[in-house]
Every structure is written in C-alpha cells, then in structure tokens.
Amino acid sequence: PNYLLSIQGTPDDPDFDRLWGLENTGQNGGTPGADTDAVRAWDVTTGSGDVIVAILDTGTDYEHVDLAGNLWVNPDEVPDNGVDDDGNGYVDDVHGWDFVNHDNRPLDDHGHGTH
C-alpha cells in the first residue's frame, strides 16, 4: 500500500521564540498567525541545497552565523578581483547585487531585510 508520511521537525535555534515571521503567536505584540507558516512547511521538508531563494528587501546579513554558510555563491565570479568574470554587467557579484547602492555588497544596511 501507499502511505503519505510527514517529517516532524523541531527548530533548534535558541532565538526561535523571537522569530515571529516564522511562527507568530503574538509574542512581540503582533497578530497571531500573521507569519510564513514555516513550522507547517518544515513538516513537509526542511529544504534542499538545490533551492535558491531571492530576497527583495533592504539586503541580507550574509555574515550572520545562521546564513553565512548557506548563501548562494555565483560560481562564475572570482571574488574581489575587480573583473566581471561572468559577463553579466556586475563586477564581483559573488552574493548578488545591491541595486540601491549600486555595489556588490547586498548587505542589510537598514536592518529590515535580515531580522
């Protein structure tokens, strides 16, 4: 017979209870349930290194301990050589491009993109 199984995972991040965007219980004065339903999604899968997510916000703290080893790296770009190695018009765009500041450091300089 065929069975449908689900993975049941528990987040181990010590700050998980503060990450209202993942599971909003009203813990920070927000609206309970106004979140990304990440916990329910994790019951289906906890992800894959093959999945690439684009962030359209004020940037990403790609030096953050939870993100540093998990960010997309442009395989056709040589870091810090001052050359547009992949020919896409953006020099040294190793982790993407900052279209606001027009540079190759898409760091979160306003504190909104990476909470």
C-alpha positions as CSV (number, residue, x, y, z in Angstrom):
1,P,0.0,0.0,0.0
2,N,0.9,3.7,-0.4
3,Y,1.4,5.9,2.6
4,L,1.8,9.6,3.0
5,L,4.3,10.5,5.7
6,S,5.4,13.8,7.1
7,I,8.6,14.8,8.7
8,Q,8.1,16.2,12.2
9,G,11.0,18.6,13.0
10,T,11.5,20.9,15.9
11,P,13.6,24.1,15.4
12,D,16.7,24.1,17.5
13,D,17.5,27.8,17.1
14,P,17.7,29.3,20.6
15,D,16.1,32.5,19.3
16,F,13.2,30.8,17.6
17,D,10.6,32.1,20.0
18,R,11.6,35.6,18.9
19,L,11.3,34.9,15.2
20,W,7.7,36.0,14.8
21,G,7.9,35.9,11.0
22,L,8.3,32.1,11.2
23,E,5.6,31.4,13.8
24,N,3.7,34.4,15.1
25,T,1.9,33.6,18.4
26,G,1.6,37.3,19.3
27,Q,4.9,37.1,21.2
28,N,6.0,40.6,20.1
29,G,2.6,42.3,20.2
30,G,1.9,41.2,16.6
31,T,-1.1,39.4,15.2
32,P,-1.1,35.7,15.9
33,G,-0.9,33.7,12.7
34,A,0.5,36.6,10.6
35,D,3.6,34.7,9.6
36,T,5.1,32.5,6.9
37,D,3.7,29.2,8.3
38,A,7.3,27.9,8.3
39,V,6.6,25.3,11.0
40,R,3.9,23.7,8.9
41,A,6.2,23.8,5.9
42,W,9.0,22.1,7.8
43,D,6.6,19.2,8.4
44,V,6.8,18.6,4.7
45,T,10.5,19.4,4.1
46,T,13.3,21.2,5.8
47,G,14.8,22.2,2.5
48,S,17.4,21.4,0.0
49,G,20.7,22.9,-1.0
50,D,19.4,23.0,-4.6
51,V,16.7,25.6,-3.7
52,I,17.7,29.2,-4.3
53,V,15.7,32.0,-2.7
54,A,15.8,35.6,-3.8
55,I,15.5,38.3,-1.2
56,L,13.9,41.6,-2.3
57,D,14.3,43.8,0.7
58,T,16.9,46.1,2.2
59,G,19.6,43.4,2.0
60,T,20.9,40.3,3.7
61,D,23.3,40.0,6.6
62,Y,25.4,37.3,4.8
63,E,27.9,37.4,7.7
64,H,25.2,36.2,10.1
65,V,26.0,32.9,11.8
66,D,22.8,31.3,10.5
67,L,23.2,32.5,7.0
68,A,27.0,32.7,6.2
69,G,27.4,29.1,5.1
70,N,24.0,28.9,3.3
71,L,24.1,31.7,0.8
72,W,24.2,31.3,-2.9
73,V,27.6,31.9,-4.4
74,N,27.9,32.9,-8.0
75,P,30.1,30.1,-9.3
76,D,31.2,32.1,-12.4
77,E,32.5,35.1,-10.4
78,V,36.0,35.3,-8.8
79,P,35.7,37.3,-5.5
80,D,37.4,40.7,-5.2
81,N,39.4,40.6,-8.5
82,G,37.6,43.8,-9.8
83,V,36.5,41.9,-13.0
84,D,33.1,41.0,-14.3
85,D,34.1,37.4,-14.7
86,D,30.6,36.1,-15.7
87,G,29.9,38.9,-18.1
88,N,26.5,39.9,-16.6
89,G,27.4,43.5,-16.2
90,Y,28.1,43.4,-12.4
91,V,31.7,43.2,-11.1
92,D,32.4,40.7,-8.3
93,D,28.7,39.9,-7.7
94,V,29.6,36.9,-5.6
95,H,26.4,37.0,-3.4
96,G,24.3,39.1,-5.8
97,W,24.0,42.8,-6.4
98,D,22.8,45.8,-4.4
99,F,20.6,47.7,-6.8
100,V,20.1,50.6,-4.3
101,N,23.7,51.4,-3.6
102,H,24.9,50.0,-6.9
103,D,27.6,47.8,-5.5
104,N,28.4,44.1,-5.0
105,R,27.7,44.1,-1.2
106,P,24.0,43.4,-0.8
107,L,24.3,43.8,3.0
108,D,21.3,44.8,5.0
109,D,22.3,48.4,5.7
110,H,18.8,49.4,7.1
111,G,18.1,46.5,9.4
112,H,14.9,45.3,7.8
113,G,16.0,42.6,5.3
114,T,17.6,40.3,7.9
115,H,15.7,40.5,11.2
